[in-house]
Amino acid sequence: MRQSLVEIIARFTTVAMNYAQEEQLDIGRRIYNNEITRYEAAEEYGISGQTTITYMRLYRAANHLPPKSRTRNTHVPTPTATMEAINGWSKAEMFMVFHVTGEMPVEKEADEYIAFFNEQRPAYALSYLTPKQYKESYLEKLHI
């Protein structure tokens, strides 16, 4: 007779942690549904952090649920991801538009690109205004 992964995990953790399968599933449910954190569960139930992960996985497997994402808003880029994208675009644009060859000092080439980016390059996100034009129109609206 072949046992399912859920039954094997449940049997192991029941013996090792002295909680019945229903209790393990309930702890796992609370963690999965963000009612408590893994750390709070470990403290409340006197179990290890690894056991809390096992209980949550047990709950997921028993209910055929997908793993939870570590980030809550996966559709919203993080500041780091946004900056990485900007860095990538800037590098590509510097080489394709400005034909950076390394003949001038890097600081001078970067300064020229920054001036181009802020004063000449229209941005879709700014309604096709340059950052300088956008800032000026914003300050104008504020009457500054």
Backbone torsions as a table, in degrees:
resi	resn	phi	psi	omega
1	MET	NA	123.0	-176.5
2	ARG	-90.1	132.7	179.7
3	GLN	-95.7	147.1	176.7
4	SER	-78.2	161.5	178.0
5	LEU	-58.4	-38.9	179.7
6	VAL	-60.7	-44.8	-179.4
7	GLU	-66.1	-39.5	179.4
8	ILE	-65.3	-47.2	179.5
9	ILE	-63.0	-43.4	-179.0
10	ALA	-62.7	-42.7	-179.2
11	ARG	-65.2	-44.3	-179.6
12	PHE	-62.6	-49.0	-175.9
13	THR	-72.5	-28.1	176.7
14	THR	-66.0	-43.5	179.6
15	VAL	-68.4	-44.5	-174.1
16	ALA	-75.3	-30.9	-171.5
17	MET	-116.0	-0.9	177.2
18	ASN	60.9	29.9	173.6
19	TYR	-117.7	137.5	177.9
20	ALA	-68.5	161.0	-177.5
21	GLN	-58.3	-40.1	179.4
22	GLU	-62.3	-38.9	178.6
23	GLU	-67.7	-40.1	178.1
24	GLN	-61.5	-44.5	179.1
25	LEU	-64.0	-37.4	179.7
26	ASP	-67.3	-42.3	177.0
27	ILE	-62.5	-45.1	178.6
28	GLY	-61.0	-39.6	178.3
29	ARG	-62.9	-44.7	-178.7
30	ARG	-62.4	-38.9	178.3
31	ILE	-70.1	-47.5	-177.7
32	TYR	-59.6	-39.5	-178.3
33	ASN	-87.1	10.2	177.4
34	ASN	60.8	27.9	174.3
35	GLU	-73.6	-35.2	175.2
36	ILE	-140.8	156.8	176.2
37	THR	-84.4	166.1	176.2
38	ARG	-59.3	-37.1	-178.1
39	TYR	-68.9	-40.1	177.0
40	GLU	-65.4	-40.0	178.8
41	ALA	-64.3	-42.5	179.8
42	ALA	-60.0	-42.6	-179.9
43	GLU	-70.8	-45.8	-176.9
44	GLU	-64.2	-40.9	-174.8
45	TYR	-101.1	-2.6	178.7
46	GLY	67.0	40.5	-179.7
47	ILE	-123.0	166.9	-178.6
48	SER	-79.8	164.5	176.9
49	GLY	-62.3	-38.0	178.4
50	GLN	-65.4	-35.8	178.4
51	THR	-66.4	-36.5	177.5
52	THR	-62.2	-38.6	177.5
53	ILE	-64.7	-42.5	179.2
54	THR	-61.1	-43.7	179.8
55	TYR	-63.2	-40.9	179.2
56	MET	-66.6	-41.3	177.8
57	ARG	-65.1	-37.8	177.2
58	LEU	-61.2	-45.7	178.1
59	TYR	-61.5	-45.1	179.1
60	ARG	-59.8	-46.7	-178.1
61	ALA	-65.2	-41.3	-178.5
62	ALA	-65.6	-28.8	-177.3
63	ASN	-109.0	8.5	178.0
64	HIS	53.5	49.3	-178.7
65	LEU	-102.8	152.0	178.0
66	PRO	-77.8	158.8	173.8
67	PRO	-62.4	148.7	177.7
68	LYS	-83.8	143.3	176.5
69	SER	-73.2	147.3	178.3
70	ARG	-72.7	-26.6	176.7
71	THR	-102.4	140.9	-176.4
72	ARG	-76.3	-41.5	-177.2
73	ASN	-110.4	80.9	-176.2
74	THR	-70.4	-18.7	179.5
75	HIS	-81.8	-11.9	179.9
76	VAL	-100.4	117.9	-179.7
77	PRO	-66.7	143.7	177.3
78	THR	-74.6	159.4	177.4
79	PRO	-56.4	-36.9	-180.0
80	THR	-64.5	-44.7	179.5
81	ALA	-63.7	-40.1	179.0
82	THR	-63.6	-44.9	179.3
83	MET	-65.3	-38.5	177.4
84	GLU	-61.8	-41.1	178.7
85	ALA	-64.3	-44.6	179.2
86	ILE	-62.1	-42.5	178.3
87	ASN	-60.7	-42.3	179.5
88	GLY	-63.7	-46.3	179.2
89	TRP	-61.8	-44.2	-178.0
90	SER	-61.1	-45.5	179.8
91	LYS	-61.7	-47.2	-179.4
92	ALA	-61.5	-44.0	-178.7
93	GLU	-66.7	-38.6	179.5
94	MET	-61.0	-40.8	-178.2
95	PHE	-78.4	-36.4	-176.7
96	MET	-81.5	-42.6	-175.6
97	VAL	-87.9	-45.0	-174.9
98	PHE	-93.7	-9.2	179.2
99	HIS	50.8	55.1	179.3
100	VAL	-60.3	125.2	-178.5
101	THR	-116.2	-14.2	-178.4
102	GLY	91.0	4.3	179.3
103	GLU	-73.3	-33.8	176.9
104	MET	-95.8	160.0	175.1
105	PRO	-60.7	143.8	-177.6
106	VAL	-56.7	-39.6	-178.7
107	GLU	-60.2	-41.6	-179.3
108	LYS	-67.6	-43.4	178.8
109	GLU	-63.5	-40.4	178.6
110	ALA	-65.8	-41.8	178.4
111	ASP	-62.0	-40.9	178.3
112	GLU	-64.3	-40.1	179.7
113	TYR	-66.5	-41.6	179.8
114	ILE	-62.1	-42.0	177.4
115	ALA	-62.5	-44.3	177.2
116	PHE	-60.0	-47.4	-177.6
117	PHE	-60.3	-43.9	-175.9
118	ASN	-81.0	-28.4	-170.9
119	GLU	-114.0	-19.6	-174.8
120	GLN	-124.3	-26.5	-172.2
121	ARG	-90.0	110.9	177.5
122	PRO	-70.0	145.7	-178.5
123	ALA	-116.2	132.4	178.9
124	TYR	-58.0	-43.8	-177.2
125	ALA	-65.1	-17.7	180.0
126	LEU	-108.2	30.5	-179.8
127	SER	57.5	40.8	178.2
128	TYR	61.8	30.5	170.6
129	LEU	-101.9	158.7	172.0
130	THR	-78.6	160.0	177.1
131	PRO	-55.9	-37.7	179.0
132	LYS	-64.4	-45.5	178.7
133	GLN	-63.1	-40.6	-179.9
134	TYR	-63.0	-45.0	179.6
135	LYS	-62.2	-43.3	179.9
136	GLU	-62.9	-43.1	179.9
137	SER	-68.4	-34.5	177.6
138	TYR	-65.5	-46.6	179.7
139	LEU	-65.8	-33.3	177.4
140	GLU	-64.0	-40.4	177.9
141	LYS	-65.1	-32.0	178.0
142	LEU	-81.9	-8.5	-178.3
143	HIS	63.4	45.0	178.8
144	ILE	-103.7	NA	NA
